[in-house]
Every structure is written in structure tokens, then in C-alpha cells.
Amino acid sequence: MGQRPQGISKQGHYAGGVSRLVAFAADIGIAWTALLLIFAGISAAATIVTGGTYRLSKFHTVVLIATCCWYPMYFAYQWALSGKTLGMALFGLRVVTVEGRAITPRSAVIRTVTLPLSIVIFGLGLVGIILRVDHRAWHDRFAKTCVVYDWDARAARMRWLARTSELPAARSAATEG
């Protein structure tokens, strides 16, 4: 028998700490870039409409409030919509319920609201990602969710089949021997 593609064997397994950290860092970068683009668009629109020059650095309170609203919306909306953020999609991760089903919008909001608790209390809430078999942090446990690998198994299988079909002589030799 041939070797199974790695993408298939990992799908559905609990995602490890490094994968989750890298995906989270990517999400922070993506969310920050998107927020800067939104601020730049607002500033440009205000300049065009009023003719004056506006710099958001003068509006510290507005920027702080917008930032504090943006990040929770970024995570909660994407988790509720598809079970993964852009960063998670880049690294093949998905949030599911502990039963393996798609998460509900309520679970996405609970996970988002409790995520800072996992980080703020000296990072203790994140220790479960390293020590627990299911790699669940506090925010995962509060929302009854877990993070799993979600690579496209069908695409991996097709790539594997394409590789073996390129070697017809090897396949016929294996069946004869």
C-alpha cells in the first residue's frame, strides 16, 4: 500500500501551540493592517469632503475606542462565519465545538470575550495549549470549543493520486511482483 498524504492524516487532530501562535500572530498583523487601511480611508474621505487635513493621531480616544472594538469584531465575526480567521485559514486551522461541529455565533462571542482573560492573567490561561492533550486554553474551555487542523484533505488526496499516476511503470511493476 502507498503512503497516505500528510494533509489527510493531520485533518481533525488538535492543533498544537506553535501552529496556534503563528496563526494568532498572523491575525494580529492582518487585523492591524486592515485597521490602518480603514483609518487611512476615513482620513482621506474627511480630507476630500471638508478640504482640511485630518490626522487620526490627534484623536487618541477615538482611535483607542475603534481599536478596542475592531479586534473583537475581527475575531468574533470570522469565527462565527466560518470557524476560522484569515490567519487560521493560512495555517490550516479551524475552531470547532468539542463534539467536532461548527461553532455557533454565541460560542464565537464567548471565545472572543474570554480570550483576553487567557492572556492577561500572566498567560496562565494559555498553559492548557501546551499541557493538555486537547490543547485547549481557558477561552476554548469557556466557549466549549477546540482548534483542529483543517487542511484540505481532498486536494491532498488529488495531489497524491496525481503523483502516483505519473509513474505507470512503477505501478505495473508493483502489481506484477
N, C-alpha and C positions, 0 to 999 in steps of 0.2 A: 504494500500500500504506500501511496505517496504521503509526503508530509503535509499537514494542514497549514494553510496560511496563518501567519501570526495574528492578523486582524480578526480572524474568526475566533481564535482561542481566547482572546482577551475580552471580547464583547460581553458585557453584562457583569464582569468582575468589578469589585470595588476599586475605585481609583485611589492611587497612593498619594502620599503627601507631596512629593515633588511635582507630580502632574497637576495636582490641585493648586499648588503655589504658583507654578508657572502660568497656568490659565488665569488665576486671580490677578497676577501682575499684568498680564496682557489686558485683562478687563479694565484695570485701573488706568492703564495707558490709553486704551481706546476711549473710555469714558471721559478722561481728561481732555483728549484731543477733540472729541465731539463737543464738549462744553466750551472749549476755547473757540471753536468754529461758530458755535451759537452766539457767544458773546461778541465775536468779531462781526457777525451778521447783524446783530442788534445795533452795534455801534455804527456800522456802515449805513444801516437803514435810518437811524436817527440823524446822522450827518446829512444824508440826502434830503430827508424830509424838512429838517429845520435849517439847514445851511451852516449850522455851528459844528464845532468839533467836540466830540464826547469821548472821554476816556473812562473806562469802567474802573480804573484804579482809584478814581475819586469817589466811587460808590461802594465802599468796603462792606457796608451792611447788606446791600442788595446782592452783591457778589457772594457773600457768605451764605445768605439765605438760599440763593439759587443753587449754590454748590451742595448745600445740605439737603436740598430737595432732589437735585439731579441724580446723585448716586443711588439713593434708594429706588427711584423710578427706573433707572437704568437696569438694576438687577432684578427687581420685582417684576417688571413688565416682561422681560425676556424669559425669566424662569416660568412665569405664568403662561406665556405664549407657547414656548417650545421646550421648556425644561432645560435650556442651556443658553448661556450668554454667548456673545461673539468669541470671547477668549476661550470658553469651554468648547465651542464648536471647532476652533482652530486646533485644539489639542485632543479632540475626540472624547469629550466628557459630557455627561448628561446627569441632571438631578431627577431622581425618581422617588416614589414612595418606598417605604421599607418592603412593601409587597411586590415592588417592581413595576408599578403602574405609573402613568403620567401624573405629575403633581397638579394639584388644584391651585387656582389663584390664591386661595386662603393660605395654603402651605407656602406659596411663594412669598406672600407678605410676611408671614410669621418668620420664615427663614431670613428675610431681609432685615426685619426689625431686630431680630436676636443676633445677627451676625456681629454687630459691634460689641455685644457682650462677650462673645468668644475671644475677641481681640483685646478689649480694654482692660479686662481683669488679668493683667500680666500675661496675657496669651494662654491662660490656663484652659480656656475653652477649646483651644486648638490641639491640645495634647492628645485628645482622642483620635485625631487623624493619624498619629504616629503609633500609639499604643494599642488601640482597639483593632480587632480582626476586621470589623466592618468599616474602619477608618471614618467614623462619624464624630464630628465636633459637636459642641453644645447646640449650635444653631440647627444642625441636622437633627439632633435628638428632639429639640423643641418642636420642629416642624414635621417630625416623623418622616424624614427623607434620608437619602444617601446618594452619593455620587458614584457613578459607574462609568466604565469605558464604553464608548458608543461609536466605535469605528464602523464604517460601512462594510458589513460582512459580505454583502452581495458583490460589491465592487472588488473586494479582496479575492473572493472566490473566482470572479471572472478573470482577474489578472493571473491567478494561479492556473486556471484552465488554459488561458492563452499561452502561458509558458510551456505547459506540457504538450499542447498541440503543435508547437514549433519543432518538436523533436519526434517525428513519426518513426524514425529508425530506432530510437531508444525505446519507444513503447512496443514496437513489434518484437524487439529483442527480448523484452521483459516477458511478453506473453508466450514466446517460444521456449524460453528457458525455464 
